[in-house]
Amino acid sequence: RSLQEEGEDCTIQNISRISDFQFGIYSFGDHFTISNTQAHNNHWSGIVSFGNNSVITRNVASNHNDVGIYSWGHNSSIRDNAVFYNRNGILSQGNYADISRNMAFYNTKTGIYAGGLYVGPDPGEEGHGYYPNLSENVAILNKKEGINNFFPHAIIENNIVIQNEAAGITLSAMSSNTSVSGNEMYRNPIGINLNDQAEDLSLYSNFIIASEDAGIFVNAGNGNGSG
């Protein structure tokens, strides 16, 4: 099902199954609501939204070769979804995204990924992925990170991250001015993986247990870090 950008204020809901397409739902319109749908076994992605101010909530997306749920639009919400057995569970690349109360497990790369194109110190027309809020998500048994943040000004709080194969939470070199607080991380090789080129990070009140390599790892990368 493809929705064009001239469509606005539409609702797609209560679809019991979308399967065997390139994309289950592919939306360009602003102010869309996509809820209570089941997208499984589509070739690339289950739900794709390029619209601003969209709400993607209470959906299930599994067994896709790329991303279970992908959101590009600014000021959009990705809430209360379940994503599993995809390449990446959720990928959000819009500014001011609300990514909360999702469940991401058994994805072959990252459970939940926030970040987009880098332009300047603050978001512009082409600068996507700034100011995400990732809260109260559960990321379990993903092949890479449970949660990965790529862009500045993120708030990562009150998530539960268990037994992911690379790290619980990873902050990239672009993650400056990010706060990580109130998260619970169990049995990840690294609890929190920090790139030391990211500046002005704030980590507090996190609970990290049974990390085989490090609870908090400051990664110098190429040795040119400045954080």
N, C-alpha and C positions, 0 to 999 in steps of 0.2 A: 504494500500500500504506500503510495507516494503522495505527499501533500506539498503543494507549491507555495511560494512565498507570498502570493497575493491572498492566500487564505489566512485569516486571523481569528483568534478567539474560538478555536475549534476544540472539541473534546473527542478523543478516541478512548474507548473504554470497554471492558467486559468482553474481550476477544479471547476465546478459550484456547486457540492455538494458531500460530502463524509459523509455517515451516516451508523449507525447500525453495526459498527465494534468495536472491543476492542479499537483500536487506528485508527484515521483517516489516518494519515501519521506517519510513524515510521522510522527514518533515522539514520544510523550509519556513513555515509560517511562524509569526510571533504569537505570543500569548496562547500557546497550545497546552492542553493537558492530555497526557498519555497515561492511562491508569488501568490497573487490573487486566493487563494483557499477558499472554504466555507466548514468548517467542523462542523457538527451539530449532536447531539444526538448519539455520539459514547459512548461506555460504560465507558471507563476510560478517555481518553484524545483526543483532536482534532489533535494537531500537537506535535510530540515529536522528538527532534533532539539531538543526542549525538556527532555530528561531530564538529570539530574545524573550526573556520573561516567561519561559516555559516551565511547566511542572511535569516531571516524570516520576510517578509514584506508584508503589504497590504492584510493580511488574516483576515477572520472572523471565530471565534470559539465560539460555544455556546452550552449549555445544556450538559455538561460532568460531570461525577461523581467525577473526580479528578481535572485535570488542563486543561484549554483551550489550552494554549501553554506552552510547557516545553522545556527548552534549557539547556543542560549540557556542551556543548563544550566551549572551551576557545576562546577568541577574536571573539565572535559571536555577531551579531546584531539582535535585536528584535525591529522592527520599524514599525509604522503606521498600527498596527493591532487593531482590535476591538474584545474584549472578554467579554461575558456576560452570566449570568445564569449558570456559572460553579461553582465548589467548590472553587477553586482558579483561578483567571483569567490568570495571567502570572507568571510562576516560573522560574527564571534564576539561575543556579548554576555553571556557568562557570566563570573563571577569566577574567577580563577586558571586561565584557559584556557592550554593548551599548543598553540600554533599553529606547527608546525615541519615543515620539509622538504617544503613544498607548492610546486607550480608554478602560477603564475597569469599568464595572458597573453591578450592581445587582448580583454580585457573592456572594455565601453563606459564604465564609470566606474572604480572602484578595484579593484586586484587583490586585496589583502587588507586588511580593515577590522576593527579591534578597538575596541569601545566600545558603551555601552548607555545606560541611564537614569541620570541624575545624582541621587543622594540623599546628602547629607552628605559629610564628608571621607573616610569609610571605607565599605566595602560593608555594606549591610544587606539586609533581605529584598527590598527593591525596588531596591537599588543594584547594577545589573548592569554588568559590563565592567571591573572593577578587577583589577589585578595580572596582566595577560596577559603571556605569554612568547612573543615572536615571533622564532624563530631558524631559520637555515639554509633560509629560503624563497628562491625565485627568482620575481621579478615583472618581466615583460618586456612592453613595448608595450601597456600599458593606457592608456585615454584620459584618465584623471586621474592619481592617485598610484599608485605601485607598492604602497606600504604606508601606511596612515593609522591613527594611534592617537588615540583620542578621550578616554581615561580615565587616571586616575593610576596610578602605580607600575608602569609597563610596563618590560619589558626587551626591547630590540630589538637583536639581535646576530647577526652572521655571515650576514646576508642578501646576496643579489646582486640588484641592481635596475638594469634597463637600459632606456633609451629610453621611459620613460613620459612622457606629454604635458604633465602639470602639474608634477609633482615626483617625486623618488625616494621620499623618506620625509617625511610630514607629521605634525607633532605639534600637536594643537589646544590651545585655551586650557585644557582640562581635563586636560592631560597632565602635570601637576606630578609631581615625584619620579620622572621617567622617565630611563632611561639608554639611550644609543644608541652601540654600540661594534662594531668589527670588521666593519662593513658595507662592501660594494663597490658604488659607484654610478657608472654610465657613461652619458653622453649624455642625462641628464635636464635640462630647462631649469633647474631648481633641484635641487641634490643633496638637501639637508635643509631643509625649510621649518618654521620654529619660530614659533609664536604667542607673543608676549612676555608674555602673561598667564599662561603656564605657568611656574611657579617651580621652582627646584632641579632643573634639567635637567643631565645629565652626558653630554657628547659626547666620545668619545676613540677613537683608533685606527681611524677610518674612512678609506676611500680613495675620493676623489671626483675624477672626471676629466671634462673636456669638458662642463661645465655652461654653457649659453649665457648665462643670466642671473646666477646666483650659485651658488657651491658650498654655502654656508650662508647662508640668508636669515632674518633676524630680522624678523618681520612685526608691525608695530605695530598693524595692524588699524584700530580706531577711534581710536587714539591714547591709549587709557586703559590701556595695558599696565602691568604691574608686575613682570615677570620680569627 
